[in-house]
Amino acid sequence: MNESWKSYASGSFFDELITPQGQPRAAARGVVRLLQKLPGQEMAERRAAAELAIREMGISFTVYNEAGNIDRAWPFDIIPRVISARQWQAVSDGLRQRSLALNHFIQDIYNQQKILADGVVPADIVLESTNFKPQCMGMSPRFGVWAHICGSDLVRDGDGRFRVLEDNLRVPSGVSYMLENREITKRVLPELFENYSILPVDDYPSQLYQTLASLSPRERRRPCIVVLTPGIFNSAYFEHAYLAQGMGAELVEGRDLMVADDNCVYMRTVDGPVRVDVIYRRIDEDFMDPEAFRPESLLGVAGLMRAWKAGNVAIANAPGSGVADDKVIYAFVPEMIRYYLKQKPLLASVPTWLCMREKDREHVLKNLDQLVVKPANESGGYGIMVGPHSTAAVRRKFARLIEENPRNYVAQPTLALSTAPTYIDDTVEPRHLDLRPFILQGRDTWVTPGGLTRVALTKGSLVVNSSQGGGSKDTWIVEGKA
Amino acid sequence: MTMLSSVAERLYWMGRYLERAEDSARLVAAYNHLIMDIPRAAELGWDVLVRILDAEPVFYQQYRVGNEQNVLRFLMAEEDSCASIPFAVRWARENVRTTRDVLPEETWEQINELHLYVSDAAEKSVGRRNRQAFLEEVISRCQRVNGMLSSSLPRDHAHRFLRLGHLLERSDMTTRLMDVGTGEILGRAGTHEATDPLIWTSLLQALSSFGAYRRMIGPLVEAQEVVEFVFQEPLLPRSVAFCLAEIRLELKPLKNHESAMRILNRGRRKLGKLQPEQMSREALHAYIDEFQALLADLHDAITASWFHPDTP
């Protein structure tokens, strides 16, 4: 074993690659054995090769700060995370079930609202949410599906059990990094692929294409699909361009599109207007159509909602999908699964206290130092308080925020997030991670084998967001024994 | 396969800026030679270059005197001045950045390297010692990008709009250059018959066409013949006639080309009527002015037909 692994100890957390006895877990045996045999010098060389590949491939993301926008190289850890295919199958079934139930819910909310009438979900938390868009009432998109692309964040707790932490139904991002991570691993650790059967991920752009194509309002052999981006200054522009290229779709900004008198969407081309069938929207719905939402938006296309409601264009994810992407609604997903599908939830979620309920709120305020408090309606890890890591001043601030606006806050127990070996400087150390798989739903449902693993590079940190010092790892779903 | 108007527009400007960077470098290089060759050259002044590029108002906002240092700093080293080489290079690069997916993979790398080179070297190349080497390097790097594009870009819309920008910019820069010969330099004190051939020769050199002139016309460099050659020679890739003929070929397959074609044909007829031996220097200068206005109309027509078709 080389030096860098000698002192590896995951402590009390569940480590995904190494058992508490210090032995590699079955699915990871091959990876761990090989990496432990590499001389330390070579580990460093492989990491340097990965960094070079990232620069050459131009994989970057944008960070916003006072100095303006900076393009940063994508932080990547070369040690892959390994999950057995058997275990993954169960997770994948659970995600599929969840995505079906969420879509039933959205469809119900914008139509009969049965679940509210039956009192399974309180009506006021849905109808008073800023994510509920009355403009969408009465709509019924193809297949009854609203959230065609869902990115769910999973964590593993102290027992190694997968739990859903949240569902991103608005414009989830990160899938291009999942694809690039595999490319990089193939380049820098090719020998790992010799003895493993690793499920490929590079299918994603064609699966996405098929999902989007199935939504086309016109029956055509090649429907016209566009990716709508806010533009080059958006932090995920790289991904927008990547996916457009992968699908052979046009990458458009709002000003490339227009809605004509016939309520159809056209893109402006040198051959004149060309009708668009499907829009993969990577712009927030509030900015999507100045006619229907924020009138000051310059990014959107006036009349887009009209065209969508007339059934002349499909939009993915459909406007209004965000109604199910709310940390208060999250607490009701197990109920939705029972209500709509008459099934038991296959995937565990995280116990959630809703500050709007008096009893819950009392509990939360009493236990602020133990809990993670989240705003119901933010993404990217902003506005979160991790109780055990917080100061008294911060807890006071959150207590005030909760009292002022209880509807906007939920709390969850601080989870003992799993760890995996991560190469830091010249030693291998445990770091916490999460996982974002992507679920596609159109005519069919499809789940990525694995997903994007994000890792908190700072020792002990639970924050994995790339905008806040997180990195990522290649994620392997492996078949059979290594 | 069609193309988004916005993408076509960026490619067109990429073509224009790349050509502008190269032609500006040529212009400065040729003038630099000329100044060394002409007795009492100082009287010619460097501000001519600013006038050729129509940049006087901007220039005099920043500088009081049009001397060698100021003019060359303005044209070679200021990334924010719209007439400078770094400005053209930066905007060529910006336009590639957002159209990378329709261009060969090497395009971004090469244009990026050109940009890095210019930002690195421009400042220290304003002085006489490094000036020529810098200009030559810019010219040859621009040519590398053009060569790569012409040997690997499929002849579809991407190529077409890139080429339209390239050809229009070239016609524009060529006519500007000829204006120097007619209106600017030759009319001034400090020049006389003995220096005329030197000036015309340097103009031909700026167009990389001196060798071709000698072979096709002859060794004696004379005003009328140079003007005819540069405007009307159908076989010379930098002549106005050649550029317009090529523009016509690119416009033809495009839908909705009527208005651009009408202006283009007007230009071709106008070109046919040019008879430098019967024209005074002032008349020629006026002719060139009109011609440039026509090129500006052509640009407007292209913009209106394909880039912003529904903006009234």
Interface residues (C-beta under 8 A of the other chain):
Chain A: I232 A241 A244 Q245 E250 L251 V252 E253 R255 D256 M258 M267 R268 T269 V270 D271 G272 V274
Chain B: T2 M3 L4 S5 S6 A8 R97 T98 R100 D101 H157 F161 L254 K255 N256 W306 P309 D310
